């Protein structure tokens, strides 16, 4: 395993793989790896000659400094998990200075409204921060394939838009959400939950599955408000949003069309920890 901490080191290795015409798979992460991340890395290893994993907690996508400071970090454990998959995987673990030269900046993008829905309403400029770092990484690595998880589906649509805007030649691969035994979508933030609240968080995925079944039976009689009340009745749980939106535009529609696909998105604040999830309905 090669661990690089500077752009210069990375560039030298990429130039070497380019000369050998090797395909490159990129898995961008913020570290604190879990089986969801590892599934992306394993998939990249199946598809590509060379795999790079980036570990960088990007400050520009946090609109809450406390959230940024509390984000779990364990580089030694992350490297151990990656090495268990393969010792041929390369890791880029830069400092904030290396990426932003001591001046973290946000680039503003026109995401055609995708960034204003759902998470975008609660996290101002979050997706501009995501796009800024992803653009930087895609430009540096020029990967054949880049891997992202379906749990952050809104983010995948933002990155798709970024790829179109900047005319980036990359194949984006969206991998299925990996879940805990109780259905809770795997997230680095799950480590911050108490054992009791982690167990109770099964209600999040259960609610999505219930909506999916209801949608396919009789989509005109969905009682979203009833589900919200049920979740809010759980101690320490407060729902921020539960919405059914168009799978492409991410906007709420007054009527459902048989020619469109729809997805349910949910965010629940559990004692200060935001848990997000989504499910395709039809």
C-alpha positions as CSV (number, residue, x, y, z in Angstrom):
1,X,0.0,0.0,0.0
2,X,1.2,3.5,-0.9
3,X,0.0,6.4,1.2
4,X,0.6,9.8,-0.4
5,X,0.1,13.1,1.4
6,X,1.1,15.6,-1.4
7,X,-0.3,16.3,-4.8
8,X,3.2,16.0,-6.3
9,X,3.5,12.4,-5.0
10,X,0.1,11.5,-6.5
11,X,0.9,13.1,-9.9
12,X,4.1,11.1,-10.3
13,X,2.3,7.8,-9.6
14,X,-0.6,8.7,-11.9
15,X,1.7,9.7,-14.7
16,X,3.3,6.2,-14.4
17,X,-0.1,4.4,-14.6
18,X,-1.1,6.6,-17.5
19,X,2.1,5.5,-19.4
20,X,1.1,1.9,-18.8
21,X,-2.5,2.7,-19.9
22,X,-4.0,1.4,-16.7
23,X,-7.6,2.1,-15.8
24,X,-8.0,4.0,-12.6
25,X,-10.8,3.8,-10.1
26,X,-11.3,6.6,-7.5
27,X,-13.2,6.3,-4.2
28,X,-13.4,9.7,-2.5
29,X,-14.1,9.4,1.3
30,X,-13.9,11.5,4.4
31,X,-12.4,8.6,6.3
32,X,-13.9,6.8,9.4
33,X,-14.4,4.0,7.0
34,X,-17.2,1.4,7.5
35,X,-18.5,-1.6,5.4
36,X,-20.3,0.8,3.0
37,X,-17.0,2.5,2.0
38,X,-15.3,-0.9,1.8
39,X,-18.0,-2.1,-0.6
40,X,-17.2,0.8,-2.9
41,X,-13.4,0.0,-2.7
42,X,-14.0,-3.7,-3.4
43,X,-16.2,-2.8,-6.4
44,X,-13.5,-0.4,-7.7
45,X,-10.9,-3.2,-7.3
46,X,-13.0,-5.5,-9.5
47,X,-13.3,-2.9,-12.3
48,X,-9.9,-1.2,-12.5
49,X,-6.1,-1.8,-12.7
50,X,-5.3,0.8,-10.1
51,X,-7.5,2.0,-7.2
52,X,-7.1,5.2,-5.3
53,X,-8.9,6.0,-2.0
54,X,-8.9,9.6,-0.8
55,X,-9.3,10.4,2.9
56,X,-10.0,14.0,3.5
57,X,-12.5,15.7,5.8
58,X,-13.5,18.6,3.6
59,X,-14.2,21.8,5.7
60,X,-16.0,23.6,2.9
61,X,-19.0,21.2,3.0
62,X,-19.7,21.7,6.7
63,X,-21.9,24.7,7.5
64,X,-21.7,23.7,11.2
65,X,-18.3,24.0,12.8
66,X,-19.3,21.7,15.7
67,X,-20.3,19.0,13.1
68,X,-16.9,19.4,11.4
69,X,-15.0,19.2,14.7
70,X,-17.0,16.1,15.9
71,X,-16.7,14.2,12.6
72,X,-15.0,10.9,13.6
73,X,-11.4,10.4,12.5
74,X,-9.2,7.3,12.8
75,X,-6.6,7.1,10.0
76,X,-4.7,4.1,11.4
77,X,-7.9,2.0,11.5
78,X,-8.9,3.2,8.0
79,X,-5.6,2.1,6.5
80,X,-5.9,-1.2,8.3
81,X,-9.3,-1.8,6.8
82,X,-8.2,-0.9,3.3
83,X,-5.1,-3.1,3.5
84,X,-7.4,-6.0,4.5
85,X,-9.0,-5.7,1.1
86,X,-5.8,-5.4,-0.8
87,X,-2.3,-4.1,-0.2
88,X,-2.2,-2.8,-3.7
89,X,-4.7,0.0,-3.1
90,X,-3.2,3.6,-3.0
91,X,-4.3,6.2,-0.5
92,X,-4.3,9.9,-0.8
93,X,-4.5,11.6,2.7
94,X,-3.7,15.3,2.2
95,X,-3.8,18.1,4.7
96,X,-6.2,21.0,4.4
97,X,-3.2,23.2,3.5
98,X,-2.2,20.8,0.6
99,X,-5.8,21.0,-0.9
100,X,-6.6,24.6,-0.2
101,X,-3.2,26.2,0.2
102,X,-4.2,27.6,3.6
103,X,-7.3,29.3,2.2
104,X,-10.4,27.0,2.1
105,X,-12.6,28.3,-0.7
106,X,-16.0,27.5,-2.2
107,X,-16.7,27.5,-5.9
108,X,-20.3,28.4,-6.8
109,X,-22.1,26.2,-9.3
110,X,-25.4,26.2,-11.1
111,X,-26.9,22.9,-10.2
112,X,-30.3,23.7,-11.8
113,X,-32.0,23.7,-8.4
114,X,-30.8,20.3,-7.3
115,X,-28.8,21.8,-4.4
116,X,-31.8,23.7,-3.1
117,X,-34.0,20.7,-2.3
118,X,-33.9,18.3,0.7
119,X,-30.4,18.5,2.4
120,X,-29.8,21.8,0.6
121,X,-32.5,23.5,2.6
122,X,-30.8,22.7,5.8
123,X,-27.1,22.9,4.8
124,X,-26.4,26.1,3.0
125,X,-23.7,25.8,0.4
126,X,-23.0,22.2,1.4
127,X,-23.2,20.9,-2.2
128,X,-21.0,23.7,-3.5
129,X,-18.4,22.5,-0.9
130,X,-18.9,18.9,-2.1
131,X,-18.5,19.9,-5.7
132,X,-15.5,22.0,-5.1
133,X,-13.5,19.1,-3.6
134,X,-14.9,16.4,-6.0
135,X,-13.9,18.6,-8.9
136,X,-10.4,19.0,-7.5
137,X,-10.0,15.3,-7.0
138,X,-11.4,14.3,-10.5
139,X,-9.1,16.9,-12.1
140,X,-6.1,15.5,-10.2
141,X,-6.7,11.8,-10.7
142,X,-8.6,11.8,-14.1
143,X,-10.1,8.4,-13.2
144,X,-11.8,6.0,-15.6
145,X,-14.4,5.3,-12.9
146,X,-15.5,7.1,-9.7
147,X,-17.5,5.4,-7.0
148,X,-20.2,6.8,-4.7
149,X,-22.9,5.4,-2.5
150,X,-26.7,5.5,-3.1
151,X,-27.3,6.6,0.6
152,X,-26.2,10.0,-0.5
153,X,-28.4,10.0,-3.6
154,X,-28.8,13.7,-3.8
155,X,-25.1,14.1,-3.7
156,X,-24.7,11.7,-6.6
157,X,-27.1,13.8,-8.7
158,X,-25.1,16.9,-7.8
159,X,-21.9,15.2,-8.9
160,X,-23.6,14.1,-12.2
161,X,-24.5,17.7,-12.8
162,X,-20.9,18.8,-12.0
163,X,-19.5,16.2,-14.5
164,X,-21.8,17.7,-17.2
165,X,-21.0,21.3,-16.3
166,X,-17.2,20.7,-16.4
167,X,-17.3,18.2,-19.2
168,X,-15.3,15.7,-17.1
169,X,-14.6,12.4,-18.8
170,X,-15.4,9.9,-16.1
171,X,-17.8,7.0,-15.6
172,X,-19.7,7.5,-12.3
173,X,-20.8,4.3,-10.6
174,X,-23.5,4.5,-7.9
175,X,-23.4,1.5,-5.5
176,X,-26.3,0.3,-3.3
177,X,-26.7,1.4,0.3
178,X,-25.1,-0.9,2.8
179,X,-27.1,-1.3,6.1
180,X,-26.8,-2.3,9.7
181,X,-28.7,-5.5,10.7
182,X,-31.6,-3.3,11.8
183,X,-31.8,-1.6,8.4
184,X,-30.1,1.7,9.5
185,X,-28.0,3.0,6.5
186,X,-24.3,2.8,7.4
187,X,-22.7,6.1,8.1
188,X,-19.6,7.3,9.9
189,X,-21.9,9.3,12.1
190,X,-23.5,6.1,13.4
191,X,-20.5,5.7,15.7
192,X,-21.8,8.8,17.6
193,X,-25.1,7.2,18.5
194,X,-25.8,5.6,21.8
195,X,-26.5,1.8,21.7
196,X,-30.1,2.5,22.6
197,X,-30.7,5.2,19.9
198,X,-28.9,3.1,17.3
199,X,-31.3,0.2,18.0
200,X,-34.3,2.6,17.9
201,X,-33.1,4.0,14.5
202,X,-34.5,0.9,12.8
203,X,-37.7,3.0,12.5
204,X,-36.1,5.1,9.8
205,X,-35.7,2.3,7.2
206,X,-38.9,0.6,8.3
207,X,-40.7,3.8,7.5
208,X,-39.2,4.0,4.0
209,X,-40.1,0.4,3.3
210,X,-43.6,1.0,4.5
211,X,-43.8,4.0,2.1
212,X,-42.5,2.0,-0.8
213,X,-45.1,-0.7,-0.3
214,X,-47.9,1.9,0.2
215,X,-46.8,3.8,-2.9
216,X,-47.1,0.7,-5.1
217,X,-50.5,-0.2,-3.7
218,X,-52.2,3.1,-3.7
219,X,-50.1,6.2,-4.1
220,X,-52.9,8.6,-3.6
221,X,-53.5,7.6,0.0
222,X,-50.0,8.0,1.4
223,X,-50.1,9.3,5.0
224,X,-46.7,10.9,5.4
225,X,-47.8,13.1,8.3
226,X,-48.8,10.0,10.3
227,X,-45.3,8.5,9.8
228,X,-43.7,11.8,10.9
229,X,-45.8,11.8,14.1
230,X,-44.7,8.2,14.8
231,X,-41.0,9.0,14.4
232,X,-41.3,12.2,16.5
233,X,-42.9,10.3,19.3
234,X,-39.6,8.4,19.8
235,X,-37.5,9.9,22.6
236,X,-34.5,11.9,21.2
237,X,-35.9,11.6,17.6
238,X,-36.9,14.7,15.6
239,X,-37.7,14.4,11.9
240,X,-36.3,17.2,9.7
241,X,-38.0,16.1,6.5
242,X,-39.7,13.1,4.9
243,X,-40.6,13.8,1.3
244,X,-41.5,12.0,-1.9
245,X,-39.8,13.7,-4.9
246,X,-39.2,13.1,-8.6
247,X,-36.2,10.8,-8.9
248,X,-34.4,13.1,-11.4
249,X,-35.4,16.7,-10.5
250,X,-35.7,15.9,-6.7
251,X,-38.7,18.2,-6.7
252,X,-42.1,17.6,-5.1
253,X,-44.9,17.1,-7.7
254,X,-48.5,17.7,-7.1
255,X,-49.5,14.6,-9.0
256,X,-47.7,11.3,-9.6
257,X,-47.2,10.2,-13.2
258,X,-46.9,6.6,-14.4
259,X,-44.1,7.7,-16.7
260,X,-41.9,9.0,-13.9
261,X,-39.9,7.4,-11.1
262,X,-40.1,8.7,-7.5
263,X,-37.9,8.4,-4.4
264,X,-38.6,9.0,-0.7
265,X,-36.0,10.9,1.3
266,X,-35.8,11.2,5.1
267,X,-33.6,13.0,7.6
268,X,-34.0,12.4,11.3
269,X,-32.1,14.3,14.0
270,X,-31.3,11.8,16.8
271,X,-30.0,13.7,19.8
272,X,-28.1,16.1,17.6
273,X,-26.9,13.5,15.0
274,X,-28.4,13.8,11.6
275,X,-29.3,10.5,9.9
276,X,-30.3,10.5,6.2
277,X,-31.7,7.8,4.0
278,X,-33.7,7.3,0.8
279,X,-35.5,4.6,-1.2
280,X,-36.6,4.3,-4.7
281,X,-40.4,3.8,-4.7
282,X,-41.4,2.6,-8.2
